[in-house]
Amino acid sequence: MKANSARPPSVLLLALALAAARPASATDGRYREYVVGERAAGMGGAALAVAADVDAIFYNPAGLARSKGDSLSLSANLYGLERYETKGGLEWGGDAESSSFVTVPAAMGGVKRYSDEWVGGFGAFTPKMEKRHLVSASPDRTGFNHMDYDDQTLWIGPAAAWAPAGSRFSFGAGLFAVYRDYSVSESTFKQNVYTLSGAEDLKALGVLATFGVQADLGGGWRAGATVQTPSLRVWDDGTLSVNGVENGAGGGSMGFHTTDVRADNYIPWQLAAGLAKSGENWCIAFDAIWHPSTHYDLARWNIDGFRAEQTIHLRSVLDASLGAEYVVADRYPVRAGVYTAMSAVRVPDDPESTDFTTSDVDMFGVTFSVGRRGQNMSVDFGVDVAFGSGHDLDYGKDGGKVRVDSDRCVVLATVSTTYYF
């Protein structure tokens, strides 16, 4: 966060603003937290060359042209546990650990074939969600910290695909409204020193478009590629509340509340390409996804002459997915995959050299699923395990920024049901 003011704010007010502006490991550092979809959920997200039906709406709209008929996905949910730990990041030097139960409606939608060449679809996806709850105390019980954190992003919108008669190519496009709901509240008490508390609630709505192509290369080989536009903010809303009390001689209290907070959920443009090889009852697919470097203001506000921004700087990231599928007895698909979710931020060795940063944890995921295909319905059950280590930014004993080690693990169960008409 960086700030400037026409008149210098008090030391306590500045400390309060800094405390409230800390987002406690926001998920901006990674472009995906887990794998969404149905078939893709079991194949580690490797879907650019093979996506069809509802998966294609999110991964590559050109794949809708491969849909064999109308379909409706009623549920594709994730249930599981998330664990996050930082080491030595509390003001009294202690470790912080949070475990949360997560329920995510990861993907749902429908596909409609209008002709031999044109197919349309509509989908809703939750590619990112993170919840955290922390209650901790210093060993001598003179310091306490409480934090609640919730960050969720929803993509919703239509897509269409066109496959020219006699062509090995199909083309598609999608338009998404991207809604982000982010909230964090935190309070810290240090006996005979201070009591600080703050809450931040940000909501932002943006739009972006995706364009894709799939190609049948012959011999069982398929390729796919997409380009995603950067998101454009169309609406936002935010509130910020902070208050504090300085204990001891000369102490006092101060606080403020504002509803004039500008928020953003900026998503940069993206390039992705995939290649797949299929046989009579098997498939292997590989995807690579590139995100360029960028920066944006997660939030900014102005109160009593005090202006501040929470600026997030993102570096370029290359993620990858590798997945395989084998269909037993033409009815029971067994899928497995691996994927990366690399962090786009880096916590520096000198924390004071940066204004604002987020969780710097590179994640690696493993997926597995089994299912049953019927004439009018398919059901899949799976698991997604993602884990990683890295660094985070917190406040040390003297109130300054410190670089701390952190670990994160997410274990999710997937259930999906699709009806064909």
Sequence and secondary structure as in RCSB ss.txt:
>XXXX:A:sequence
MKANSARPPSVLLLALALAAARPASATDGRYREYVVGERAAGMGGAALAVAADVDAIFYNPAGLARSKGDSLSLS
ANLYGLERYETKGGLEWGGDAESSSFVTVPAAMGGVKRYSDEWVGGFGAFTPKMEKRHLVSASPDRTGFNHMDYD
DQTLWIGPAAAWAPAGSRFSFGAGLFAVYRDYSVSESTFKQNVYTLSGAEDLKALGVLATFGVQADLGGGWRAGA
TVQTPSLRVWDDGTLSVNGVENGAGGGSMGFHTTDVRADNYIPWQLAAGLAKSGENWCIAFDAIWHPSTHYDLAR
WNIDGFRAEQTIHLRSVLDASLGAEYVVADRYPVRAGVYTAMSAVRVPDDPESTDFTTSDVDMFGVTFSVGRRGQ
NMSVDFGVDVAFGSGHDLDYGKDGGKVRVDSDRCVVLATVSTTYYF
>XXXX:A:secstr
 EEEESS   HHHHHHHHHHH  SS GGGBS SS  SSHHHHTTT  TTT  HHHHHHH GGGGGG  S EEEEE
EEEEEEEEEEEES STTS  EEEEEEEEEE EEEEEEE SSSEEEEEEEEEEEEEEEEEEEE TTSSEEEEEEEE
EEEEEEEEEEEE  TT SEEEEEEEEEEEEEEEEEEEEEETTTEEEEEEEEEEEEEEEEEEEEEEEEETTEEEEE
EEE   EEEEEEEEEEEEEEE STT  EEEEEESBEEE      EEEEEEEEE SSEEEEEEEEEE  EEEEEEE
EEETTEEEEEEEEE  EEEEEEEEEEEETTTEEEEEEEEEE BS    SSGGG S    EEEEEEEEEEEEEE S
SEEEEEEEEEEEEEEEEEEE TTSSEEEEEEEEEEEEEEEEEEEE 
